[in-house]
Amino acid sequence: MATVYFATNRNPNNAQTPTDFGSGFSTTDLGDLRFGQAEVNKGKLAAKSIKVLPDKPSQGSEALFNDLRQTMKTQSLDSLIFIHGFNVSFKAAVESAAKIGERYAKLSNNNYQPNIFVFSWPSDGQVTSYFNDRHDAESSRYAFARGLMKLSTFLKSADKEEACQQKINLIAHSMGNYVLRHALQQAKKISNGASLSRIFDNIILTAADEDNDAFEHDHKLARLPDLAQRITIYFNNGDLALKTSDYTKGNPDRLGHDGPSQPHQIPAKVVIVDASDVVKGVSEHSYHLENDKVGNDIIAVLRGESSEQIPSRLYVPHANKFKLF
């Protein structure tokens, strides 16, 4: 049994006691964000285990953050936030988040078992709904930005003796990177353009369905380094899903397919990892979960190991990237 914490801007199927969330936005407003937790047993979400917290900070987000902080402090656990991609239902989002936790625990011989937290935006959960999902990912900017601001305020308000001394990390997969981009822009608006404080130890962008020039422009991801101590970009030039996004959806070259367009001009805290040589077949787009070599590399990043010291990496100077082998 695995506990998955969640935040969502989806519309619940039952306002009083939800057992699922749909593919539409909350009917309250686009910024509505509800927090809760659920149990996953043998890979399946137990619908009756879904617990949605009251829509009041003291009983909702703050209560959940307090719960996580106590767990992090007493059990010496990190917390890992996951933003899912395209074609994912709420149920699939919670189950895939739990699978990440279970997978990384297995790969690390139970030495890395973080609290798992997923932000589930209203993807349609249908492979034919790419453009709808892209619109909904962008429209989720206010909800996720509110979540970032709530977490930032909570961390700033904590006394030093309450600090858990553990890491808070973030993984964005596929179109989840597009959610992150627009949330970053919305957070800048909320803060009147002020620099955002660092929230995360590591941000990992994997199979990013995002423009390959994203770190060159303020209206994309140029300010993302403000949020983290280190950012790691994984890409795979055999990723058929991103190649399809590039050629058939009219998007520019994808960050998750070829890496940044100007790798020597990215900020020093941004690390590029080329997984193309180790990712094959069905794992081509979900290698953060399904490929052992990538999984072990991600675990090393999340645990804070130096980029230059992580095994199975070869640095390629002319491309300013590490290749996995």
N, C-alpha and C positions, 0 to 999 in steps of 0.2 A: 504494500500500500504506500503510495507516494502522495504527499500533500503538494499542491500547486496553488500558489497565490496568484491572483489575477486583478487586472484593472481592465475595464471594457467600456466602450461607448456604443455598444450594440443595444438593440431593443430587446428586453427580456420577454420570454413567452408568457410569463405570469408576473405581474408587478409585485405581488405579495411574497410568493415563494417560488422564484424561478428555478426551473429544472433544465433550462437551456436559454441561449440567446440567439436571435435571428441574424439575418444578413442585412438588416436595415439599421439605421441610426436610432439612438434613443429618441423618443418623441418629445422629450423635454426640451433639448436644444443640442446643437452640434458639439458644445463643450461639456455636455453631461458625461461624467466619469464615475462609474461605480466600482467599488473595491470588494474583494471577497476571497474565498478559497474553496477548493474542491479536492476530492480524493480520486486518485486513479489506481485501479486495482487490476493487475495483470494486463496493463496497457489500455484498459477501457475506463472512461470516465463514468463514475457512479453518479448518475443524475441527481439522486436524492441527497447526495453529499454536498451539493452546491450551497454555499452559505454567502449571501450578499449582505454586506454590512450597511448600517443605516447611512442615509445621505447627509451626514453631519460630520465635519472633520474630526471632532473629538471621539466620535464613535465609529468613524469610517477610516479614512486614510491615516490619520494620526494613530488610531488604535492598531491598525495593521502594521504600520512602521515601527511602533513600539514593540509589538509582538516579535517582529523580525529582528529588531535590535537585541532583544533579550536572548533570542535563540542564537544569534551570531556571537553574543558575548559569552553565554554560558557553555555553548558547545563548540566554540571556535570555528564557526562556519562562515564562509563567504555567502553573498547573495548574488544570484545571476538573473538578470532581466532579459527576456527574449521578446523580440518583435517578429512575428511571423510574416510570411509573404503572401503572394497571390493564391487564390483558389483554396482557401482554408476556412472551414467553419469554426464556430466557437469550440465545439466538441473536439475537433481535430487539433485546434490550437493548444488546448489544455493537454491533450494526450501526447502531442509532439513535444511539448515543453517537458512533460514528465519523462519522456523517452530520452531527452537530452541528459537529464539528471542521472537516469539509470545507466545510460551509455557511458558517460564520463566517469561515473563511479566504477563501472566494470573495467574500463581501460586503465584506470589509475589504481586498481586493486583496492578500491574503497578509500583511497587517500584523498580524493577530491569529491566531496559530496555537498555542494552548495544548496542553500535554499533556492527554490526555483519560482520565478515570478514571470508571468506572461502578460503582455499587453495585447489584447485581441480587438482589432479594429474590424469593421463590418465588411470583410471580404464576402463575396457571394458564395464561395465554396463551389464554384463551377468553372471548369477549364475554359468555357466559351465566353466568360465574362471579364476578359482582360481589361477592356477600356472602362467598364463600370468599376472594377476594382481599383484601377489607377486613379479614377476620380475620387473614389471613397477613401483611398489612401491619402490623397492630398487634403480632403475635407476632414480627415482625422487629426489634422495639425493642432487644432485648438485643444482637443481633449488630451492628447499626449503632452503638449506643451504645459497644460495645467498640471499634469502629473509630475513633470520635471520640476516645475516651480514649487509644488507641494513638497517634493522630496528635498529640494534645495533648502527650503525654509526650515524643514524638520531638522536637517543636518546642522544648519547654522545655529539653531536654537538649543541644541544639546550641550549640556555641561561636559567639561573635559573628562570627568570621572564616569560619565555615562557612555563614553566612546567605546565601541566594541573592538577596535583595532583590527577589523577584518575588511576584506575588499568588497566593493560593490562594482560588478561588471555588467556589461551590456553586449548582447549579440543581436544584430539586425540581419535578417535573412531575406534575400531576394527583394520583393517590393516593400518589405519592411524598412529598407533603406530610404525609400521614397517618403514613407511616413516620417522617418527621422529627419530628413532634410526639411520638410515643411514645418515640422514641429519646432525645429531650430529657428526657422524664420519667424514663426509665431511667438516664440519665447522672447526673441529680440524686440518684437513689437510691444509685448507685455511689459518688458523692462525698459521701454523707451530707448532702445539701442545700446544700453549698457552691456559691457562684457559679462557673459554668463560665468558663474562660479563653477569650479571643478566639482563634479558630482561623482564621476566614475574613475576607478583605477584603470580599467581597460574598456575600450569600445572595440568590438570586432565586427567588421563589415564582411559578410560572406555571400558570394554569388549575387553581388549587388546589382539590382535592376535600376541602375542610376547612371547618369552620364559620366563618361570617363574624364571629363574636365571639371568634375564637381568640386575639387579642392582648389580650383583656380578662381572661383567666383563667390563673392559674399552672399549672393542670393541662392547659392546651393550649399556646399558643405565647407567652405573656407573657414568658417568660425567654429567648426566642430571640435578642433583641438582645445578650445577653451573648456570643454566639458570633461576632458579626460587626461590622465597622466600619459597614456599611450593609446594609439589607435593602430590596429592591424587590419590591413585589407587583404583578403584572400581572393584570388581569381583563378579561373580555369578556362583556357581558350578552347576547350572541347565542350563547353557548356551549351548544349543544343537549345535549351530553353531561352537563354539570353541571346543566342544567335537569331532565334526566331523573333525575339523582341526587337532586335536590331533591324532585321531585314523586312519583316512583315508588318510590324507595328509602327514603322516610321520613326523610331527613336534613333538618336545618335549612338556612336559606339558605346558599349556598356562597360562600366567600371569593373563588373564581376567577370567579364569575358577577357579583357586585355589589360586590366590594371589602369592606373592613371595615365593620361595622355602625355604628361610631362613629369616623369618620375623624379627627375633631379631638382624639381622646383617645389616639391611638397614640403611641408613643415618637418623639422627634425624628429618630432615625436610620432610621425606617421611611418609605419613599417609596411612594406609591400611583400606579400608572400605568393609566389606562383606555384599552384598545386597541380598544374596541368600534367606533369609527368607521373603523378601517383593516382590520379582520379580517372577511373574508367567506367564505362557502362552505366548501369542504373543510378549510380551515385553521382553522376556528373553535375547535378544541380543541388543535391542535398548532402554534399560531402562533409559538411560540418557535423553531420549525424551518422552517416553511413560508411565513412572511410576511416579506417583505424589510424593511418599515418597522419591525416589531417586532424583527427580527433585528439591524438596525443600531442600534436603541435599546439592546438588550441588550449588544451589543459595546461601546458607549460606556460603559455601566455597568461592565462587567467590566474595562475599561481604566482605570477610576477617574475618568472625567470628572464634573464637578460636575453634580448633578441639574438645577440651574437653567440650565446652559449647553448641555445636550444639544439639538440641533436637532429640529424637528418635534414639539415639545412645547408645549402651552399650559396654563398653570396656572389652575385653577378654584378660587378662594378658598373659596367656600361649601361645597365638597366636599373641600377639602384634597387635591386630586389633580391630576395632570398628565393631559391628554388628548393622545393621539397624533393627528396630522392629516396 
